[in-house]
Amino acid sequence: RLRGNVTQQMPKKSFAVKLDKKSGVLDMPAHKRWVLLANWKDRTMMRNELAFSVAQAFNKVFPNDGMAWNPSGQHVELVYNGVHVGTYYLCEQIKLDENRVNITELGPEEQTNITGGYLLEMDTYEADDDETPFQSKHKVNTEVGDRNINIKIKEPEREDLTTQQFDYIVGYFHAFEDALYGENWLDETVGYKSYIDLTSFIDIYLISELIYHWEWRHPKSSYMYKDRDGKLCFGPMWDYDWKTFTVKSGWYCKDYLWYPRLFTDPEFVAQLKARWAVLYPEFQTAVGYLNNKRSQLLESAEKNFAIWGEKVNGTNGEDNINFKEASNRLTTNFIARLEWLNAEIAAL
């Protein structure tokens, strides 16, 4: 079926795929649900893949803390009803599963032990029929000024979510906000760190700042999850084809959402700097990945744009350049931003 919000309005459509049974695809762990991303707005067709590979560096270096899972994928040639329709990115969809976001799945029969698991999404779009919405209790800075954030409960789905479960997760989220902005916010027992997995909040921030994640400031397509008896975690990563990797310097995410408050906590800053120092060499290896991926995609990209035309979308500033030029610029911007951030984070 078709998937996405803005992407459904583009000439080259993205799709959600549901297999008859759980199956591994292209060396990725088995599941029924997959996504075929068109990457219509991205002349390089590599932004999502690069962002996911950067995120997986956290999982590689820190396998036992922070974000437990991030999607992976492979570029493919899609033949749809016998017609070649170009280059797509086949990737894992965010779902609760032992091979994906591996937390407890709550059913409607769970009425007492309801501390997890929940999958949440912060988004500017209205909830779908299978999602249940609520709002943050406190206003935070966003792209359009201070406002309460729209949050959707994606798991459990609306038909399975009980009143007790809804009240619990909304109450937990609001309690986190109260603790963060309360008088005793730095207290280890009752402060904000008793509600959230701090390393996941650091990891998602570092990735978002590195890739220049434009939708962070709305926010859109930003996920959180909470396991049974666990804390609220930020992640997994999702949706990076728009405006990412377009700016070389300058803080972009630091003054939005809860982060103006978090950056006044010395422990948060210290952990952020320490985590970056370990990850920085891993991020540098992404340059070689980009060079290899560019060579791998060249022929496919030429065929793709022969099908869909050179005109894509002005959001990434790539309308008047070809695949080679766009991918070279992506690499140049990534290197420059990586080095700028490395110097600035060291100076915090």
C-alpha positions in Angstrom: 0.0 0.0 0.0 1.0 3.6 -0.3 2.7 5.1 2.8 3.8 8.5 4.1 2.1 11.9 4.3 3.9 14.4 2.1 5.5 11.6 0.1 2.1 10.5 -1.2 1.9 13.8 -3.1 5.2 13.1 -5.0 5.3 11.5 -8.5 7.4 8.6 -7.3 5.5 6.9 -4.5 6.7 5.1 -1.4 5.2 1.8 -0.3 4.6 -0.2 2.8 4.9 -4.0 2.3 3.4 -6.8 4.3 4.6 -10.3 3.6 2.5 -13.4 4.1 4.9 -14.6 6.8 8.0 -13.3 8.7 10.9 -13.5 6.3 14.5 -12.2 6.3 15.3 -10.0 3.3 18.7 -9.1 2.0 20.5 -10.4 5.1 18.1 -8.4 7.4 16.3 -10.2 10.3 12.9 -11.7 9.6 9.7 -9.7 9.8 6.5 -9.3 7.9 6.5 -5.6 7.5 8.9 -3.6 5.3 9.1 -0.2 3.7 10.1 0.8 0.1 11.2 4.4 0.3 11.2 6.4 -3.0 13.6 9.1 -1.8 12.0 11.4 -4.3 13.2 14.6 -2.6 16.8 13.3 -2.3 18.9 13.4 -5.5 21.6 11.3 -3.8 19.1 8.7 -2.6 21.6 8.1 0.3 20.4 10.4 3.1 18.2 7.9 4.9 20.9 5.2 4.5 23.7 7.5 5.8 21.6 8.6 8.8 20.8 5.0 9.7 24.4 3.9 9.3 25.5 6.7 11.6 22.8 5.6 14.1 24.0 2.0 14.0 27.5 3.2 15.0 26.0 3.8 18.4 24.6 0.3 18.5 28.0 -1.0 17.5 30.1 1.0 19.9 27.6 0.9 22.8 25.6 -2.3 22.3 24.2 -2.4 25.8 22.9 1.2 26.4 21.3 4.1 24.6 19.1 3.4 21.6 18.8 -0.4 21.4 17.9 -0.6 17.7 17.8 1.5 14.5 16.6 0.5 11.1 18.8 -0.9 8.3 18.1 -1.2 4.6 19.4 -1.9 1.1 19.0 -0.1 -2.2 17.0 -2.1 -4.7 15.7 -1.9 -8.2 11.9 -2.1 -8.0 9.8 -3.8 -10.7 6.1 -3.1 -10.0 3.5 -5.0 -12.0 6.2 -5.9 -14.6 7.4 -2.3 -15.0 10.8 -1.1 -13.8 10.1 2.0 -11.6 13.6 2.9 -10.5 15.8 2.9 -7.4 14.2 2.3 -4.0 15.4 1.9 -0.5 14.0 -1.3 1.1 14.3 -0.9 4.9 13.0 -2.2 8.2 9.8 -0.6 9.5 9.7 0.5 13.1 7.7 -2.1 14.9 7.7 -3.8 18.3 9.4 -7.2 17.7 12.3 -9.3 18.9 14.2 -8.3 15.8 13.3 -4.6 16.0 12.2 -2.5 19.0 12.5 -5.4 21.4 10.3 -4.5 24.3 7.2 -6.0 25.9 4.1 -5.9 23.8 1.0 -4.9 25.8 -2.4 -6.4 25.0 -5.8 -5.3 26.2 -5.7 -8.1 28.7 -2.9 -6.3 30.6 -4.7 -4.2 33.3 -2.2 -4.1 36.1 1.3 -4.6 34.9 1.1 -1.7 32.5 4.5 0.0 32.8 5.5 -1.1 29.2 5.9 -1.4 26.4 4.8 1.7 24.6 5.9 3.1 21.2 5.3 6.9 20.8 5.8 9.3 17.9 6.0 13.0 18.1 4.4 14.4 14.9 2.7 17.5 13.5 0.2 15.3 11.6 -3.1 14.1 13.1 -3.3 10.5 14.4 -4.3 7.7 12.1 -7.2 5.4 12.9 -4.9 3.0 14.7 -3.1 5.7 16.8 -4.1 7.5 20.0 -3.0 11.1 20.4 -2.2 13.3 23.4 -0.1 16.4 24.1 2.9 17.3 26.2 2.0 19.1 29.4 4.7 21.8 29.0 5.4 24.0 26.0 8.8 23.7 24.4 10.6 25.7 21.7 9.8 24.4 18.2 10.1 25.7 14.6 6.9 27.7 15.1 7.6 29.0 18.6 6.7 27.6 22.0 4.0 25.0 21.9 2.7 21.8 23.4 4.0 18.8 21.3 1.6 16.4 19.6 2.4 12.8 20.6 0.8 9.7 19.1 0.7 6.3 20.9 1.5 3.9 18.1 1.7 0.8 20.3 -0.5 -0.5 21.7 -2.8 0.4 18.8 -6.0 2.2 19.5 -8.3 -0.8 19.4 -6.1 -2.6 22.0 -5.2 0.4 24.2 -7.1 0.3 27.5 -8.0 3.4 29.6 -5.6 2.3 32.3 -2.7 2.0 29.8 -3.5 5.3 28.2 -3.6 7.0 31.6 -0.3 5.4 32.6 1.8 6.4 29.7 0.4 10.0 29.5 0.9 10.4 33.2 4.4 9.1 33.0 5.3 11.5 30.2 3.8 14.4 32.0 5.6 13.4 35.2 8.9 13.4 33.3 8.1 17.0 32.1 7.2 18.1 35.6 10.4 16.6 37.0 12.5 18.3 34.3 11.1 21.7 34.9 10.6 21.3 38.7 12.6 22.7 41.5 14.4 19.4 42.3 15.1 18.6 38.6 18.7 17.5 39.2 17.9 15.2 42.2 18.9 11.6 41.3 15.8 10.2 43.0 13.0 12.5 42.0 14.6 14.5 39.2 14.2 14.1 35.4 16.9 11.4 35.2 14.7 9.0 37.2 12.2 9.1 34.2 14.4 9.0 31.0 17.2 6.9 29.6 19.7 9.7 29.5 22.1 8.1 27.0 19.4 7.6 24.5 18.5 11.3 24.8 22.2 12.1 24.2 22.5 9.8 21.3 19.5 11.0 19.4 20.6 14.6 19.9 24.2 13.9 18.6 22.9 12.2 15.5 20.3 14.9 14.8 22.9 17.6 15.2 25.4 15.8 13.0 23.0 15.2 10.1 21.3 18.6 10.5 17.9 17.0 11.1 15.4 19.7 10.0 12.3 17.8 11.2 13.7 17.7 14.8 12.5 21.3 15.3 8.9 20.6 14.5 9.1 17.8 15.7 8.0 15.2 13.1 8.7 11.5 12.7 10.5 11.4 16.1 10.0 8.2 18.1 10.2 7.2 21.8 9.6 3.9 23.5 9.2 2.6 27.1 9.7 -1.0 28.1 8.1 -2.6 31.1 9.7 -1.3 34.3 12.0 0.8 32.2 12.6 4.5 31.5 11.5 6.5 28.6 14.0 6.1 25.7 14.5 8.4 22.6 14.6 6.6 19.3 14.7 4.8 16.9 15.8 6.9 14.0 13.5 7.7 11.1 12.9 9.9 8.0 15.9 11.8 6.8 15.4 12.6 3.1 14.5 16.3 3.6 17.2 19.0 4.2 19.6 16.8 6.1 23.3 17.1 5.3 22.8 20.5 3.8 24.6 22.8 6.3 28.2 22.6 7.4 28.3 24.6 10.6 26.2 26.1 13.4 24.1 24.6 16.1 20.8 23.5 14.8 19.0 21.3 17.4 20.5 22.6 20.7 17.8 25.2 21.4 14.8 23.1 20.8 12.5 20.6 22.6 13.9 19.9 26.1 17.5 20.5 25.2 17.9 24.1 26.4 17.1 22.8 29.9 19.3 19.6 29.5 22.3 21.6 28.4 22.3 23.4 31.7 22.9 20.1 33.5 26.6 19.6 33.9 26.2 15.8 34.0 24.3 15.8 30.7 27.0 17.9 29.0 29.8 15.7 30.5 28.2 12.5 29.3 27.5 14.0 25.9 31.2 15.1 25.4 32.5 11.7 26.6 30.1 9.8 24.2 31.0 12.0 21.3 34.8 11.4 21.9 34.3 7.7 21.6 32.0 7.9 18.6 33.9 10.5 16.5 36.4 8.0 15.0 33.5 5.7 14.0 31.7 8.7 12.3 34.9 9.3 10.3 34.6 5.9 8.7 31.3 7.0 7.1 33.3 8.9 4.5 34.6 5.7 3.0 31.1 4.2 3.1 29.8 7.2 1.2 32.4 6.8 -1.5 31.6 3.1 -2.0 27.9 3.7 -2.0 28.2 6.4 -4.6 30.0 4.1 -6.9 27.5 1.3 -6.3 24.5 3.5 -7.1 25.8 5.4 -10.1 24.3 3.2 -12.8 21.1 2.7 -10.9 20.8 6.4 -10.3 21.2 7.2 -14.0 18.4 4.8 -14.8 16.2 6.1 -12.0 16.4 9.7 -13.2 15.9 8.6 -16.8 12.5 7.2 -15.6 11.5 10.1 -13.3 13.3 13.1 -14.8 16.0 15.3 -13.3 13.5 17.6 -11.5 13.1 16.5 -7.9 12.4 19.0 -5.2 14.0 22.3 -4.1 14.3 21.4 -0.4 17.8 20.0 -0.7 19.0 22.5 -3.2 19.8 19.8 -5.8 17.5 20.6 -8.7 20.3 21.8 -11.0 22.9 19.2 -10.3 23.3 15.6 -11.2 23.7 12.5 -9.0 27.5 12.7 -8.9 27.5 16.4 -8.0 24.8 15.9 -5.3 26.6 12.9 -3.7 29.9 14.8 -3.7 28.2 17.7 -2.0 26.7 15.4 0.5 30.1 14.0 1.4 31.7 17.4 1.6 28.9 18.7 3.9 29.1 15.7 6.1 32.9 16.0 6.6 32.7 19.7 7.3 29.9 19.3 9.8 31.6 16.4 11.5 34.7 18.5 12.0 32.8 21.6 13.1 30.9 19.6 15.7 34.0 17.9 17.0 35.6 21.2 17.8 32.4 22.8 19.2 31.5 19.8 21.4 35.1 19.7 22.8 34.7 23.4 23.8 31.4 22.9 25.7 
